[in-house]
Every structure is written in structure tokens, then in C-alpha cells.
Amino acid sequence: MPRPVRSALFLAVFLGITLFDAGPALAHGFSSTVYVDVAKGDGGKVRTTLGLEYDLFVVSTADAEKDDPLFRAGTDAFDGQDDGAMAAALDKHADQAVKYVTQRFTVTSGGKACTATRTGDFTMGRREGVPYTTLLLDWSCPSGADQHEVRSGLFPDGEGYVKGTKTIVTYEIDGHSGSAALDTNTPSFSTAQTWYERFWEFFRLGAEHLLTGIDHILFLLALIAGSRRPREIVLAATSFTLAHSVTFMLAALGVVQVPARVVEPVIALSIAVVAAWYLFRVWRRGDHATDLETAGGSHFSLDRAGWTRLGVVFCFGLVHGLGFAGALGINEAWSWTLLWSLLVFNVGIEVVQLTLIAMVFPLLVVLRRRSPRAGLWTTGAISAGVSLMGLIWFVQRVFGL
């Protein structure tokens, strides 16, 4: 085995041991998404349909330290995965549950507060295999206002259970329809907002999703480390972009649906495979080989292995697109507003992706040209570490560790 590859593997083992315990948290973070549908209700009221992650809702609402009955009933039902028991636990303590929501989720009309009333019982469902409960609230608002504002502070960081909760709002009210993304930095949405204000939210959401999803970042690092020339990284990034854009749009529009228990392990496996590809190429060529541009001369053309790599990147890109779509979870009828929102979300992803490539790849090129051996060791270490983390995440996600 070539010396650079051996050194890279030793470094990878060290990184793997260091990061093993943090694997799941680093992949996407302990976060949650609230789904809200806002529409015109009966009698001039505003109806909101909230989708809340069940176990998080129970622990946030109940007081575990005081042996809260809701906590006992809710967690027992969740452990047994009994939808009827989970809904019954919330119905039995409906006042407590609704109070938690209405203290952190509000609707105002013309700057004046609307009053919420629960409509119907709690119901259960699944989103990406995770139990979610649905809560219907009808809001009585002051008459005469032609605009409404929705504000969400559900499951804040301060509660200590999750971090960076997103609230995805779909709406059809006040003559407007579309989607909005709320979080700590942008906690409210108004139907009086301009189109570019709404689109900026989705651009920022897309950028943040890539920046906070370290598995996607590691996949990009694997592409960068395994590319010897600018054209290689351009082709690889283009292949990845085209692939994930297609499946992202199809999944976000509800045309394609793949469970997260399938998507997430494959994403982890893609990281390991793409990173290991470079190590295999170095090992096959021997210790004397480098990944410099001079290895193949000034003329660039893809050989059979190069085209195969692009094909692999494209296929894995299709899976990553499903992962990007899972961050939104939008489920509404087709509209041009929805399409543009999804496109802007995707543009946010692409801008961050291209920025990372523009920052990292030139540094590796300079290092390779000034010190071919150091460049080989550096890219080998990056690839080995990324590949090992991908394998760790793959095992964790397959077996639910």
C-alpha cells in the first residue's frame, strides 16, 4: 500500500474515533420541522392546520420532572407506536397541549391578536416515517383587516430538546397563495409581504440547509479532493447539480416519494464511495503517482474511469435531491408560486455549493503544484476521513444507532 494512503488511513481512523459519538448529530443535527397550512375558515375565521412531531410535542408540553400524566401516557404510547393511544393521550390533556401551542404560535389581523379555538380531536400520521400529530385551530380575528400575520416560536432552542426548528407555512388567504419558511431569524410571515421577501426566505433556507447538513458538505469535499483538474470538478459538480435538482423538484412537488429510511443510508454510502474512489485510484497507480494536472499533460479528456465516476456522482446526486426535498416537506397543490419557491430554495443550495468549491479547490491546486507529495497526502487524508465518516453514518442509519 502506498505510503500516502497508509498515512491517510491512520488519520482517518483517528478522525473516525473522535467523531463517532457525534455522528448522528453532525449529519443533520437534532432539529425538527413544523408544518402549517393556513386557509380561510367558516364564518370569516382563519383555519390553521399544524403538523407537530409527536414525541417532541409531548416532552415540550409536559413536565417530566413532576411526573406529568401527559408525559407518562404520551411516552408510553410513543414507545408502543400506537397511533390511537398517542392521539388519546393528547385529547385527554388537550387544554395543556393547546396552551403550549397558542403561547408560541399566533395569528394577528391588522396588528390585532386573533383568538384560537381547537376544532376536532388530535389525529396521527407519519412524515418521513416519524409520528406527527395534527392540530386544527380556528382563529377569530377582528373584522375589516385584509392581511394576516403568522408568527411561530414553537420548539425554541431554549427548551433544550432540539435546535434550529423550521416552520414551513403553506397558505391560501387574503387573495394570496404560496409558501413561507420561518425560523429564529425570521419568525413571522405576513400576507402583505412582497414576492421577493418570500423568495429570500427560501433562498436563505436552501443555503442554510447545505451549510448545516455536514453530510452534503462532506460529499462535496469528496468530489473536490478526487478531482485533479478544474474541468473535472466542474463536470462533477454539474453532474451532481443536475441530478439533485431533478429529484428535488419531483419530490418536493409530490411526484416521487422515497422513505427517509432508504434515502439517508444511501446518502451516507455515497459519501464513502465517492471519497474511496480517489483512494483506490492512488493505490492502483502506486506510491509514485500524483494527482497533478501534469500527470495527464495539458490536454484534458475523460477516460473510461472518469465517465464512470461521473455516472456514479449523477446517480448519488439523485438520492441527495430527495434528501434536500425532505428539508421542506411541502405538500400542496401545484402553483407557479410554489415552483418559484422551490427553484429559489435550490438556487440557495447551489450558491453555497459553488462557493465551497471556489474556496477549497484552488487551495488544493496550489498545494499540488508547489508540493506534489504534500498535495497527495492532503487529498488522501481528506478522502480517507470522509470515506470513514460515510461508512460510520451508513451503519448508524441502517441499524438506527
GIPE-V662733 format. One record per run of one state. SS is the DSSP state (A for helix, B for strand, O for the rest). FROM is the first residue (numbers start at 1). TO is the last residue. If there is no record, write none. Layout:
# GIPE-V662733
SS_FROM_TO ; SS_FROM_TO
This chain:
# GIPE-V662733
O_1_2 ; A_3_28 ; O_29_32 ; B_33_40 ; O_41_41 ; A_42_44 ; O_45_45 ; B_46_53 ; A_54_61 ; O_62_63 ; A_64_66 ; O_67_68 ; A_69_79 ; O_80_82 ; A_83_92 ; O_93_93 ; A_94_104 ; B_105_109 ; O_110_111 ; B_112_113 ; O_114_114 ; B_115_118 ; O_119_122 ; B_123_127 ; O_128_129 ; B_130_140 ; O_141_147 ; B_148_152 ; O_153_156 ; A_157_159 ; O_160_165 ; B_166_173 ; O_174_175 ; B_176_182 ; O_183_187 ; B_188_190 ; O_191_194 ; A_195_212 ; O_213_213 ; A_214_225 ; O_226_229 ; A_230_252 ; O_253_259 ; A_260_285 ; O_286_292 ; A_293_296 ; O_297_303 ; A_304_326 ; O_327_335 ; A_336_370 ; O_371_371 ; A_372_399 ; O_400_401
